[in-house]
Amino acid sequence: MIDGPARILIATDAGRPQVNGVVRTLGRVTAELRRAGHRVRMIEPRLFRTLPCPSYPEIRLAIRPYARCRRLIEQFRPTAIHIATEGPIGRAARRYCLERGLPFTTAYHTRFPEYIQARTGLPVAFGYAAMRGFHAPSSGVMVATQTIENELSRRGFRNIRRWTRGVDTDLFRPRAEPFLDLPRPIHLYVGRVAVEKNIDAFLALPLPGSKLVVGDGPARAGLERRHPDAVFVGAKGGEALARHYAAADLFVFPSRTDTFGLVLLEALASGLPVAAFPVPGPLDVIAGSGCGVLDEDLGRAVAGARRISGLRCRGHALRYSWPHSASQFAANLVPVTRLARSALAQG
């Protein structure tokens, strides 16, 4: 745990202009950390030469980032180091810390083993072995939910720490304004449009009203061809995103691979009940709240969720805040010792 204002360095392969939960979480938490008096330096892809990720060109991967990553760390002289992702930048920062004996924390944002299986067919055990190796030297592996903590513990991960998420309940709120001219009820999905999100399971359902997809990604063209009855509006942010949430009647979350699902909180804050599978993320956010229905039959979950009050959903979302998330993140950090800082200054 750090005491007082700190110089916090965050190394991440997920950065602007990417639009996903990791980028949005780091952006909000960084803003709260600065508001609390900390200095924060982000090492992210836009600081490097990059190439598109195979099969997912919207994600840019840094090319040979180690030398510049080392310079950026030494220039900033952090008192705490956090490695947010397991990509090239995360690996470069990890290598630097290990070579100089600097403690660092990591986060398990994304269930990469399941993503890799969905895209390549490789067994999840292969992916978890790689992830376990990456996180093994970490002084603390931050996870968003109890379900993910239990799963990682079963798979041999150690030093697990909780880091929950928040939601902007001023931006994401119920609104009475007419916005979407679509048949009711409007069933909404928000997020990356990629194979691992299992969006087909939602769009294939025989539902009344409309199916609305907000987001973009490599699977969009194929989904549009297979489901011409669905409405695709692309990625949205800020006020435009909030208006789409508020204009819908129900939120459908078909993913089986998310570690949390920030969109769940945004939907609840907007007064939308949730229909989802009983998997990590929905189990932690929705189960027992009365704000949604979790069922292996997604159609049955949708039918049940339609009967839930939007006021109840909004009330549940108000329990989550970004200041609390940032405070929890800071409490999980491990300070770089004076001796280690001396070695850091010498390069």
Summary of the structure (lengths in Angstrom):
residues: 347
radius of gyration: 20.4
end to end distance: 24.7
largest distance: 65.6
contacts: 1186
relative contact order: 0.15
helix: 41%
strand: 17%
